[in-house]
Amino acid sequence: GFLRQRRGYGFAEAHLHHRYPGHYNLFGHAVWQGGIYDGLRQAVSRTELPRLFRSRVYQGRFGGAQFQAVYPAMGAGWFQLFTTVEWMAVSVCVLGTGLLQIPRSSLVAAIFGAIGFVCLVGSVSAAVIAGIHAAKSERWRGPVRLRGITIIALLHLAQPFARAWGRIKGWWKLKQAPPLYSANQRIWGNISQREEWLSRLQLHLERFGWLVRPSCSFDKADLDILGPGPVRLQIESACEENLEKGHHFIRYRVTKKRTAKTFLYFALCTGGLAAAFLCNLWPLFLPLCIFLLVLLYSELRLTAAISQLAIEAGESLDLPPVREV
């Protein structure tokens, strides 16, 4: 039942990603701000590293915080990375590469084997820590304790694959769905509201982790979006009027520009594929091919993400999008 629930989460995430592309990164993970007081965070805070995970009380300026929350000195959210499907898949591929290289080169086998083993140890450790924390919370004893820790650890290792399978099923169902956000769209608004919309859009983009700044005064674009991502994006906007009907619009266009970083990513990826082919590092083909596909579709996804966030910024100012007929 737990794995079916996770598969359903992945299926729903695919539809949410299609509807709100600006809230997800290139690998399909949600981008948000905040903290979660989960069991794994509490378990890590009680490990043998108290200095790294010692809690602090947020007092606010001059002790004036309304809610004096407790935060760990070093967030344990990064520990969740070890139980992502990307981490475990790459770890298995690297370890498999090391095992296949044993008859050819013991040095290469040792390097890849050690890296893959350490990565898998991180995944297993994160899962076991969660199981131990659950056993302490439920006060399990004897055989029940061992069985509970084992089941919870296995579920922690299996749930990313169930969630990824649900996401793949959701993407497959949406493969024929038309894109919701094009690079060229209109929202309602006049010339005085355009500047307010651009300022709100810049803040909205920064909130979701985009590196954005106003364009140069000699540039025809309004906002420069430098990352994250392999391409550089720009937003151009202009005001339109329909004097006959008294309508005022703000038209914007999201443009993309390939930079040296774009070609560097493609060169590294294709070079890695060539090296894997020439050196018989076959297991590395899977993560490299997936990364190459992400790069190939990145321009389309990033354009849709910026367009969706532009519409959100307009709606927050009561400037809804124009429904074309």
Rosetta blueprint (number, residue, H / E / L):
1 G L
2 F H
3 L H
4 R H
5 Q H
6 R H
7 R H
8 G H
9 Y H
10 G H
11 F H
12 A H
13 E H
14 A H
15 H H
16 L H
17 H H
18 H H
19 R H
20 Y L
21 P H
22 G H
23 H H
24 Y E
25 N L
26 L L
27 F L
28 G L
29 H L
30 A E
31 V L
32 W L
33 Q L
34 G L
35 G L
36 I L
37 Y L
38 D L
39 G H
40 L H
41 R H
42 Q H
43 A H
44 V H
45 S H
46 R L
47 T L
48 E L
49 L L
50 P H
51 R H
52 L H
53 F H
54 R L
55 S E
56 R E
57 V E
58 Y L
59 Q L
60 G L
61 R H
62 F H
63 G H
64 G L
65 A L
66 Q L
67 F L
68 Q L
69 A L
70 V E
71 Y E
72 P E
73 A L
74 M L
75 G L
76 A L
77 G H
78 W H
79 F H
80 Q H
81 L H
82 F H
83 T H
84 T L
85 V H
86 E H
87 W H
88 M H
89 A H
90 V H
91 S H
92 V H
93 C H
94 V H
95 L H
96 G H
97 T H
98 G H
99 L H
100 L H
101 Q L
102 I L
103 P L
104 R L
105 S L
106 S H
107 L H
108 V H
109 A H
110 A H
111 I H
112 F H
113 G H
114 A H
115 I H
116 G H
117 F H
118 V H
119 C H
120 L H
121 V H
122 G H
123 S H
124 V H
125 S H
126 A H
127 A H
128 V H
129 I H
130 A H
131 G H
132 I H
133 H H
134 A H
135 A H
136 K H
137 S H
138 E H
139 R L
140 W L
141 R L
142 G H
143 P H
144 V H
145 R H
146 L H
147 R H
148 G H
149 I H
150 T H
151 I H
152 I H
153 A H
154 L H
155 L H
156 H H
157 L H
158 A H
159 Q H
160 P H
161 F H
162 A H
163 R H
164 A H
165 W H
166 G H
167 R H
168 I H
169 K H
170 G H
171 W H
172 W H
173 K H
174 L L
175 K L
176 Q L
177 A L
178 P L
179 P L
180 L L
181 Y L
182 S L
183 A L
184 N E
185 Q E
186 R E
187 I E
188 W E
189 G L
190 N L
191 I H
192 S H
193 Q H
194 R H
195 E H
196 E H
197 W H
198 L H
199 S H
200 R H
201 L H
202 Q H
203 L H
204 H H
205 L H
206 E H
207 R H
208 F L
209 G L
210 W L
211 L E
212 V E
213 R E
214 P E
215 S L
216 C L
217 S L
218 F L
219 D L
220 K L
221 A L
222 D L
223 L E
224 D E
225 I E
226 L E
227 G E
228 P L
229 G L
230 P L
231 V E
232 R E
233 L E
234 Q E
235 I E
236 E E
237 S E
238 A E
239 C E
240 E E
241 E E
242 N E
243 L L
244 E L
245 K L
246 G L
247 H E
248 H E
249 F E
250 I E
251 R E
252 Y E
253 R E
254 V E
255 T E
256 K E
257 K E
258 R E
259 T L
260 A H
261 K H
262 T H
263 F H
264 L H
265 Y H
266 F H
267 A H
268 L H
269 C H
270 T H
271 G H
272 G H
273 L H
274 A H
275 A H
276 A H
277 F H
278 L H
279 C L
280 N L
281 L L
282 W H
283 P H
284 L H
285 F H
286 L H
287 P H
288 L H
289 C H
290 I H
291 F H
292 L H
293 L H
294 V H
295 L H
296 L H
297 Y H
298 S H
299 E H
300 L H
301 R H
302 L H
303 T H
304 A H
305 A H
306 I H
307 S H
308 Q H
309 L H
310 A H
311 I H
312 E H
313 A H
314 G H
315 E H
316 S L
317 L L
318 D L
319 L L
320 P L
321 P E
322 V L
323 R L
324 E L
325 V L
